[in-house]
Each structure stands twice: as structure tokens, then as C-alpha cells.
Amino acid sequence: MKGHYLVMDNAPIHTSEDIAKYVESRGYHCVYLPPYSPELNPIEQFWSVVKSKVKRNKFLDKETLMTRITEASNSLKLCDFKGIVTHSHKCLDKCRNSQAL
């Protein structure tokens, strides 16, 4: 697979013909993940980590959800992102080889 790809889930807005035409007009190829496959989508892994950090402690009186999400996101380091992408890549390789996740 050579070129640039935009990986998306199968949400109806992502699978519309208009979206596909737009993405392809920008020089990308659309790749759609199978249903219920968050392991293959790095952004799902990212939100899982952020969500666990947000839920770790009770909210303070003046603290907002947006503040907590921002702090959790900012606490991630480059090695965390590399780990997230590596995890998805390993899962994708397993899928290609018909192995169980």
C-alpha cells in the first residue's frame, strides 16, 4: 500500500460519497476500519488513556471537564503517542495474518 491514507471508522458521515470524493481530491485514499475495532484506531487508544486520567480523581468545585481533558492530554509524552501507534500497528498486523487480537 503506497501513498497517503486517511483511516476512518464506518460512521455514516465518514462513509458518504461526498467525503470519499473530497478526501481523494486531496490526494489521499480512504481506508475504513471494520466495525468494533478500536484497537486498530490510534485515536481511540488516545481517548482511552485521556479518559482514564480524567476519571482518576473527583472534580474540584471550579474545575471543568475541558480543563481536566486539557491537563490529561498535555501530560502525555511523545513515547506515549509512539506506544499508542505501535499498539495499533501490531493489532493491524495480527488482523492481516488472521490472528486473534
Secondary structure, DSSP 4 states (H G I P E B T S, - for coil): --S-EEEE---TTTSSHHHHHHHHHTT-EEEEPPTT-GGG-HHHHHHHHHHHHHHSSPPPTT--HHHHHHHHHHT--HHHHHHHHHHHHHHHHHHHTT---
